[in-house]
Amino acid sequence: MGTGSDHITPTHQCHLLVTGMGRSGTLFLSRLLDRAEGVVARHEHLCDRHIMPMSYYQPDHPYVEHVIRRGAARLYRKHGEGPVYVHVDPGMRYAADLVRRCLGARCVQLVRDGRKVVASMYPRKIYTKHAKTLPVMPGDPKLAAKWDQWPRFEKLCWHWRDGVEHLLTQGFPLLRFEELLSDYDLTDEILLKPSGIDLPREQWREACARPINATRFRVRWLMPNHVGRLRWNDDYERRFRALCGPTMEKLGYTLD
């Protein structure tokens, strides 16, 4: 793979991949880093809608590498070889190691409180009959056998837990979204300085005062048979903790 116009010479470039679960602040982060001098940051530039499930089930499929190299080549053609390229791409969470190997990328995991992520995913199409991509499901045969009986809420909890746990096994540096918005020094230590990104504190402060892409009310949620906003309650909290409690603790989140 990677011939012709899609050929990549990783040593000539400086790449950073920030990945994690969707609805964890990835779009905000890509726009924040794109403000830095000498940085080209793009959101979901490497993936297409099929990459996440394909890399989950067949991480070594040649098409996954082809998409990575193709996305990087588009940036090279437009911006040349000078900038630091930042790919903020939750769709690459199961292919992060391949991005590291293909592009010589440094990888960082962005996480957010799983309760916020699940609640933000709930109004969307994932694990509904309207989903546009192949869903992922447990590889454990015992869990897979019960998958069709799982309530959708539990599927979303499992989805968050599986993606986070997979990345934790990779050992990438981890940054919590809540700290990205509140702690410049920690963000600089984990994300900016090791990647050669100079983002002044004042620029960071201005951007963090205006977070974007929050889950907002949509009129279509009032339509019959449409999944609306999740109203978190004690029952959801109990079910979430049963599936995701240990993962939350690994990330340093408190459950009480």
C-alpha positions in Angstrom: 0.0 0.0 0.0 1.0 3.7 -0.2 2.3 4.0 -3.7 2.1 6.9 -6.1 0.6 10.1 -4.8 -0.3 8.4 -1.5 3.3 7.5 -0.7 4.4 8.6 2.7 7.9 9.2 4.1 7.1 9.4 7.8 10.6 10.7 8.8 10.0 13.8 6.8 6.9 14.8 8.8 5.8 15.5 12.3 2.5 13.9 13.2 0.3 13.8 16.3 -2.8 11.6 16.5 -5.3 12.4 19.2 -7.9 9.7 19.4 -10.5 8.4 21.8 -14.3 8.1 21.8 -16.5 10.5 19.9 -18.4 13.1 21.9 -15.3 13.6 24.0 -14.3 17.1 22.8 -12.3 16.1 19.7 -13.8 18.7 17.4 -13.1 21.4 20.0 -9.5 20.2 20.4 -8.8 20.1 16.6 -10.0 23.7 16.3 -7.9 24.7 19.3 -4.7 23.2 18.0 -5.3 24.6 14.5 -4.8 28.1 16.0 -1.2 27.3 16.9 1.5 28.6 14.6 3.1 26.0 12.4 0.3 23.5 13.1 -2.3 22.0 10.7 -5.0 20.3 12.8 -7.9 18.4 11.3 -10.9 16.6 12.7 -11.7 13.1 11.4 -9.5 13.7 8.3 -8.0 10.3 8.2 -11.1 8.2 8.7 -14.3 7.5 6.7 -17.5 6.0 8.1 -16.3 2.5 7.5 -12.9 2.7 9.1 -13.8 2.4 12.8 -15.8 -0.9 12.5 -13.4 -2.3 9.9 -10.4 -1.6 12.1 -12.3 -3.1 15.1 -12.9 -6.4 13.3 -10.0 -6.4 10.8 -7.3 -4.0 12.1 -4.7 -5.3 9.6 -7.0 -4.9 6.5 -5.0 -3.1 3.7 -7.9 -0.6 3.2 -7.3 0.8 6.7 -3.7 1.6 5.9 -4.8 3.0 2.5 -7.2 5.5 4.1 -4.5 6.6 6.6 -2.0 7.3 3.9 -4.5 8.9 1.6 -5.6 11.3 4.3 -2.1 12.3 5.1 -1.2 12.7 1.4 -4.1 15.2 1.0 -2.6 17.4 3.7 0.9 17.2 2.2 -0.4 18.3 -1.2 -2.1 21.3 0.3 0.3 22.3 3.0 3.7 20.9 2.1 6.2 19.3 4.5 6.7 22.1 7.0 3.9 22.0 9.6 3.1 19.8 12.5 0.1 17.7 11.4 -2.4 16.9 14.1 -5.1 14.3 13.4 -7.9 14.5 16.0 -9.8 11.4 15.0 -11.9 9.2 17.3 -12.6 7.0 14.3 -9.0 5.9 14.5 -9.1 4.5 18.0 -8.8 0.9 16.9 -6.2 1.8 14.3 -4.0 4.1 16.4 -1.0 1.8 16.4 -1.2 1.6 12.6 -1.3 5.4 12.4 1.8 5.4 14.6 3.6 3.0 12.3 2.4 4.5 9.0 3.1 8.1 9.8 5.5 8.0 12.7 2.9 9.7 14.7 2.9 10.4 18.4 -0.4 9.2 19.9 -2.4 10.7 22.7 -5.7 9.5 24.2 -8.4 12.1 24.9 -11.1 10.9 27.4 -14.1 12.4 29.0 -16.4 11.4 31.8 -18.2 8.3 30.4 -21.6 9.5 31.7 -21.3 12.6 29.6 -20.2 10.6 26.5 -23.0 8.1 26.8 -25.6 10.8 27.3 -24.3 12.7 24.3 -24.3 9.6 22.1 -27.8 8.6 23.1 -29.8 11.0 20.8 -27.7 9.9 17.8 -28.2 7.0 15.5 -25.6 4.6 16.9 -27.2 1.2 17.7 -30.5 2.2 16.1 -31.9 0.8 12.9 -31.0 4.2 11.3 -27.2 3.8 11.9 -25.2 4.4 8.8 -22.2 2.2 9.7 -21.6 -1.4 10.7 -22.0 -1.5 14.5 -19.3 -3.0 16.7 -20.3 -5.7 19.2 -18.4 -7.8 21.8 -16.0 -10.4 20.6 -16.7 -12.5 23.7 -19.0 -15.2 22.4 -21.0 -15.2 25.7 -21.7 -11.5 25.5 -22.3 -11.6 21.7 -24.9 -14.3 22.2 -26.9 -11.9 24.4 -26.3 -8.8 22.3 -29.8 -8.6 20.7 -31.3 -8.7 24.2 -29.2 -5.8 25.6 -31.0 -2.5 26.1 -29.6 0.2 23.9 -28.3 2.1 26.9 -26.1 -0.9 27.9 -24.8 -1.1 24.4 -23.7 2.5 24.5 -22.0 1.9 27.9 -20.2 -1.1 26.5 -19.2 0.9 23.4 -17.6 3.6 25.5 -15.9 1.1 27.8 -14.5 -1.0 25.0 -13.0 1.9 23.1 -11.4 3.4 26.2 -10.1 0.1 27.5 -8.6 -0.8 24.1 -6.6 2.5 24.0 -5.5 2.0 27.6 -3.8 -1.2 26.6 -1.8 0.8 24.1 -0.2 2.9 26.8 -0.6 6.2 25.1 -0.4 9.4 27.2 -3.9 10.3 28.5 -5.5 13.7 28.8 -9.0 14.2 30.2 -11.2 16.7 28.5 -12.1 18.3 31.7 -8.4 19.0 32.3 -8.0 20.3 28.8 -10.5 23.0 29.6 -9.2 23.8 33.0 -5.5 23.1 33.3 -3.2 24.7 30.8 0.0 23.5 32.4 -1.1 19.9 32.4 -2.3 20.2 28.8 1.1 21.7 27.9 2.9 18.9 29.7 0.9 16.0 28.2 -0.1 17.3 24.8 1.6 20.4 23.6 5.3 20.5 24.6 6.1 16.8 23.7 4.5 17.4 20.2 6.4 20.6 19.5 3.2 22.8 19.6 3.4 26.3 20.9 -0.1 27.4 21.9 0.0 30.5 24.1 -1.9 30.4 27.3 -4.1 33.3 26.3 -5.2 31.6 23.1 -6.0 28.5 25.1 -8.0 30.5 27.7 -10.0 32.3 25.0 -10.9 29.0 23.2 -11.9 27.3 26.4 -14.3 30.0 27.3 -16.3 29.0 24.2 -16.5 25.2 23.9 -18.3 24.0 20.8 -20.3 21.0 19.5 -22.3 20.5 22.7 -25.3 18.2 22.4 -28.2 20.7 22.0 -32.0 20.1 21.8 -33.2 19.3 18.3 -36.9 19.7 17.2 -36.7 16.3 15.5 -36.3 14.7 18.9 -40.1 15.5 19.3 -41.0 13.4 16.3 -42.6 10.0 16.9 -40.1 7.1 17.2 -37.2 9.4 17.4 -34.6 8.9 20.1 -34.5 12.1 22.2 -32.2 13.4 24.9 -31.3 11.0 27.7 -32.6 12.1 31.1 -29.9 10.7 33.4 -31.4 9.3 36.6 -30.4 6.9 39.5 -31.3 3.9 37.4 -29.0 4.9 34.6 -26.3 5.7 37.1 -26.6 2.2 38.6 -26.5 0.5 35.2 -23.6 2.7 34.0 -21.5 1.9 37.1 -22.1 -1.8 36.7 -20.6 -1.8 33.2 -18.2 1.1 33.3 -17.3 1.8 37.0 -13.8 0.1 36.9 -12.9 1.9 33.7 -14.0 5.3 35.1 -11.7 4.6 38.1 -8.8 3.8 35.9 -9.2 7.2 34.2 -9.3 9.0 37.6 -13.0 9.9 37.7 -14.9 9.7 40.9 -18.2 7.9 41.0 -19.5 9.5 44.2 
